[in-house]
Amino acid sequence: MSEKFQKEIARMKRIEGQARGISKMMEEGRYCIDILQQMQAMEAALKSTRQKVLSIHAGCCVNEAIESGDREAQREKFTELVELFGKMGR
């Protein structure tokens, strides 16, 4: 297991459990508002985890490109981030 993502992997496993729980709630015909609240909690957990992975990327991958002095690697990381933020804004 990658050490840099250890906490995020644990978070994703909890989110996976939340998704299974929501599916079970739907199968049981539980109250819609309860289901929606659980979906909202899952989305918040996923968003938080995404932000942490982005922070790891900036602190690790992007920083390596900057420190390397390799202009092409720097451009590549910058382009990746711009594309990612563009997709996140949709």
C-alpha positions as CSV (number, residue, x, y, z in Angstrom):
1,M,0.0,0.0,0.0
2,S,1.3,3.4,-0.9
3,E,2.2,5.2,2.3
4,K,1.5,8.7,0.9
5,F,-2.2,7.7,0.5
6,Q,-2.6,5.6,3.6
7,K,-5.1,7.8,5.3
8,E,-7.0,8.5,2.0
9,I,-7.3,4.8,1.3
10,A,-8.9,4.3,4.8
11,R,-11.2,7.3,4.0
12,M,-12.2,5.7,0.6
13,K,-13.0,2.4,2.3
14,R,-15.3,4.3,4.7
15,I,-16.9,6.0,1.7
16,E,-17.3,2.7,0.0
17,G,-19.2,1.5,3.2
18,Q,-21.3,4.6,3.1
19,A,-22.3,3.8,-0.5
20,R,-23.2,0.2,0.3
21,G,-25.3,1.6,3.3
22,I,-27.1,4.0,1.0
23,S,-27.9,1.2,-1.5
24,K,-29.3,-0.9,1.4
25,M,-31.4,2.0,2.6
26,M,-32.9,2.3,-0.9
27,E,-33.5,-1.4,-1.2
28,E,-35.3,-1.2,2.2
29,G,-37.4,1.7,0.9
30,R,-36.2,4.0,3.6
31,Y,-37.4,7.6,3.9
32,C,-36.0,9.7,0.9
33,I,-34.7,12.5,3.1
34,D,-32.7,10.1,5.2
35,I,-31.2,8.7,2.0
36,L,-30.4,12.1,0.7
37,Q,-28.8,13.1,3.9
38,Q,-26.5,10.1,3.8
39,M,-25.7,10.9,0.1
40,Q,-24.8,14.4,1.2
41,A,-22.5,13.1,3.9
42,M,-20.8,10.7,1.4
43,E,-20.3,13.5,-1.1
44,A,-18.7,15.7,1.6
45,A,-16.4,12.9,2.6
46,L,-15.4,12.3,-1.0
47,K,-14.8,16.0,-1.6
48,S,-12.6,16.2,1.5
49,T,-10.6,13.2,0.3
50,R,-10.3,14.7,-3.2
51,Q,-8.9,17.9,-1.7
52,K,-6.4,15.9,0.4
53,V,-5.2,13.9,-2.6
54,L,-4.8,17.2,-4.5
55,S,-2.7,18.6,-1.6
56,I,-0.5,15.5,-1.7
57,H,-0.1,15.9,-5.4
58,A,0.9,19.5,-5.1
59,G,3.3,18.7,-2.2
60,C,4.8,15.7,-3.9
61,C,4.5,15.4,-7.7
62,V,4.3,19.2,-8.5
63,N,7.0,20.0,-6.1
64,E,9.3,17.4,-7.6
65,A,8.8,18.9,-11.0
66,I,9.6,22.4,-9.7
67,E,12.7,21.3,-7.9
68,S,13.9,19.3,-10.8
69,G,14.2,22.4,-13.0
70,D,12.8,20.4,-15.9
71,R,10.6,23.0,-17.7
72,E,8.7,20.3,-19.6
73,A,7.8,18.4,-16.4
74,Q,6.7,21.7,-14.9
75,R,4.5,22.5,-17.9
76,E,3.0,19.0,-17.8
77,K,2.1,19.3,-14.1
78,F,0.7,22.8,-14.6
79,T,-1.4,21.6,-17.6
80,E,-2.7,18.6,-15.6
81,L,-3.8,20.9,-12.8
82,V,-5.5,23.4,-15.2
83,E,-7.4,20.5,-16.9
84,L,-8.4,19.0,-13.5
85,F,-9.7,22.3,-12.2
86,G,-11.6,22.8,-15.5
87,K,-13.3,19.4,-15.0
88,M,-14.1,20.1,-11.4
89,G,-15.8,23.3,-12.3
90,R,-18.4,21.6,-14.4
